[in-house]
């Protein structure tokens, strides 16, 4: 008897048993292959876990698999093991975790066959004379192809101005042929397109540590902005490529991917595979195949690329390791940074975590000697660190959030022919719309949040649930027409700066202004021309960008996050300030950073401005230790949401009452309403669990999941478990 154990993408935390297809050969079942199975009234694609002869289900109730979709496993065993480990650690259904480790194209049932790149060549014994003298475009196309005896791609023909629409015509006339391009990697001595940059002593020490062995080690490359972390990455990758191995690089956001890819393609003469959500399903699958078959020695991607298999893994690099986007915030709530360390250990390869503002967890792991701490404290070249100025704006008149002393500084820097960056981490025109007569505020009808006023195009927008509505002409409460915007976002700041500096280009960079394809590249091209301009933007400007002519960075609201209810609020604020500040003073231009604040006397803010992130982090870790907060405790949050107020909280209370006596060693906090209780029409509540013992917390969470699945309200309440949560919202 053969029983196929299958993982199904469903909310149920278990596998399912099936019988083999009636016409299948006994040796055609391989763990790791996709199978199409009946599941209720639907047909789903699952992943075969194992072939066994035992089952707890009566044979009469087992259904046969509809179809075996693959003849060989799609992933190496270590990737399946990584997904299973993640499902277990993050308390997620194994079927959903395993299927999410595959490209969407394969999850939808696409055939696991790589797309091939084709080249066009002229056929032997053909000449230009075989084409009519009046068919000038055909002649030009034939000549272009004939000038490339090794073959030319359709993209290259288009770039050269050839008429690609005529390729089929010449092929029909048997004048040209299409051949499959073979990927031949250059030998070790011809990997580089351009020579590496010379390293300073700090960079050289870091590189020597990284390349001294090809076994598992975790390095925290802690380098201030502009210290040349990327050059260390590039030279470490070159060392790996010379051994015939591959490199996986994770970046936090899609916006950073194009410039990262460009940097690598300029340095190396090898294919670079790119994986991120802006690509089509087929494009991501093709890149996935290039990586798994070893055709792409360098693989660059965002969070989900951590599950991309490599034929010859050599090194993993996590750039901006502190960034929150490495933690999935819904569904399968895994941390790509933490999983990358588990993967590197399984593959026995080195891993680099790079950041100018490392997470406190990573610094704590260095203190425990789990990670090797590599520091870069000097800026590359002759660049000096920017000067910080705390600008106390108490009692100062503000022009839409901009003080007169700051305006004067902006004028001075523009007169010197340099550029200015103004940072405000709020999109839109104004964060709220208020009635001047009665005090009514435009609030989202589905969230406990105010709606943001946008003017381009004009509308009210909730940035939490994405609800949108027209700007009202009258107050909803008193009918007055005296509606006023309160506060400033990027749009209003842009408008104010245009009024103050009418002859200077103002370039706004946020999610709204860069939504069109190519918009971000166009802005960056204008900045890199070096002419005086003012950049206005959100945290999109804070990461990874190189602005050699920016000499002044102005942070309009340095107080945001100082008094957050989230224990990580101060850490995130400090990281953002330092990351934004790092855009100033690159190359030969000294930089200044001005922080507008109502709390210039705040001890941690003052410490950050005068002593830097390293000293701030040590103080913040002491504070965390005194309050026994992560990383000195391990935490998880059980979240629940329901359509009616009180229902989610009651559900969590009954779970706590049942489980509290089973795990008295666990610290239980709550249930209590979430900081934003109502969101997208649902009322949310949460229960926080913490323990000094990670295994004990994991045992409690596993028991909790079983208890919830048997709870009579489980099907009426949305609930999730967030292990190692990044925020408490």
Secondary structure as UniProt FT lines:
FT   STRAND          3..7
FT   STRAND          16..19
FT   TURN            22..23
FT   HELIX           26..28
FT   TURN            31..32
FT   STRAND          34..39
FT   TURN            40..41
FT   STRAND          42..52
FT   HELIX           59..61
FT   STRAND          67..68
FT   HELIX           77..89
FT   TURN            90..91
FT   HELIX           94..100
FT   HELIX           104..107
FT   TURN            108..109
FT   STRAND          118..122
FT   TURN            124..125
FT   HELIX           128..130
FT   TURN            133..134
FT   HELIX           136..146
FT   TURN            149..150
FT   STRAND          152..153
FT   HELIX           154..159
FT   TURN            160..161
FT   HELIX           164..166
FT   HELIX           167..172
FT   TURN            173..174
FT   STRAND          176..180
FT   HELIX           188..190
FT   HELIX           201..211
FT   STRAND          218..223
FT   TURN            225..226
FT   HELIX           229..242
FT   TURN            243..244
FT   STRAND          246..250
FT   HELIX           254..267
FT   STRAND          272..275
FT   TURN            277..278
FT   HELIX           281..292
FT   TURN            293..294
FT   STRAND          298..301
FT   HELIX           303..307
FT   TURN            311..312
FT   STRAND          313..319
FT   TURN            320..322
FT   HELIX           324..326
FT   HELIX           336..347
FT   STRAND          350..355
FT   HELIX           360..367
FT   TURN            368..369
FT   STRAND          372..376
FT   TURN            381..382
FT   STRAND          387..392
FT   TURN            394..395
FT   STRAND          398..399
FT   TURN            400..401
FT   STRAND          402..403
FT   HELIX           404..415
FT   TURN            416..417
FT   STRAND          419..423
FT   STRAND          432..435
FT   TURN            436..438
FT   STRAND          452..455
FT   TURN            456..457
FT   STRAND          458..461
FT   TURN            463..465
FT   STRAND          468..469
FT   TURN            476..478
FT   STRAND          483..486
FT   HELIX           490..500
FT   TURN            502..503
FT   STRAND          505..509
FT   TURN            511..514
FT   TURN            517..518
FT   HELIX           519..528
FT   STRAND          533..537
FT   HELIX           539..541
FT   TURN            548..549
FT   STRAND          550..555
FT   TURN            558..563
FT   TURN            567..568
FT   HELIX           569..581
FT   TURN            582..583
FT   TURN            587..588
FT   STRAND          592..597
FT   TURN            600..601
FT   HELIX           603..611
FT   HELIX           613..627
FT   TURN            630..631
FT   STRAND          634..642
FT   TURN            645..646
FT   HELIX           647..659
FT   TURN            660..662
FT   TURN            664..665
FT   STRAND          667..679
FT   TURN            680..681
FT   STRAND          682..691
FT   HELIX           694..709
FT   TURN            712..716
FT   STRAND          718..723
//
